[in-house]
Amino acid sequence: MTRETTSFVYVTYIRSTPQKVFEAITRPDIAKRYWGLENVSDWKPGSKWEHIRANDERTVELVGKVVEISPPTRLVMTWANASQADDPSQYSRVTFGIEEYDTMVRLTVTHDELEAGSGMAKGISQGWPAVLSSMKSFLETGSGIDLFAKPKSA
């Protein structure tokens, strides 16, 4: 039986350079400043990567492998909850496309091979816009946004 899959595509424009955007994704010391988590890997094709909470507990939240890497324009990796790392059917794929665009960068994040209706599919549809908005703010102003902010009451 074939599982039904879905994908999520998010595009944003950032006043930055491709190198700085690529580093914001791949350097743990930068990612933790706007994401609160670190992406840790040696960033070679076939290598594992871990998404580690940037606190004293250092909890591994997500895991995967680097599929393709071409700094500073492209990164493809698999993606799964750490608790489901042993189940190949739970992995999805994330592609970061980084393109110089006039005086900016166009960042396209494609998260595909997601199981339709899964918790991961629902979570990333809210998570990516917040994380990428925080990355944009961080790269343009030096400060990320509060990823856990709640809507103000009417």
Phi, psi and omega in degrees: 000131180271133178278148177279131181244163178220172178219163180226129178236131179228130179238133175219157179246131186231132174284089183195191177247157176305319181299316181292322178294315179300315179295325179297331179277318192261344181264117182305321183293336177270313182304321182294339182283336178241345185249332185081001177226157180248136172267114188243123179191168169269359173057048172243146178307131181092346180284153176281157170227152178228143177255104191248130178298131184273064177217188183295329182286331179055044181292131175278116183267317183228155179219165176175192178232150174282120180269315183210143178213129179217079183300142356257030188247343186205137174216127177236132179212155173277165192207126176206156172297140180302326181291345181244018186300332182275358182250102182304334181288347182270356182277140172240186184227139177239130176240125174257118174252123185240117186232129174296135187217094184057239180263017185229187171235135171260116179257121176246120177252120177245117178249107185233185185059030177273139175290123182301134178078000181287164175299324179295315180300318179292317183295316183289334179293337173262327185289313183301314179302320180291313182296316182288329173294321178293319177299314179302310179301315181299312183292329182272331186236345184093355179229132173281180177257168177282107182290348182250014178297149179245154177301143175287145178294147181289000000 
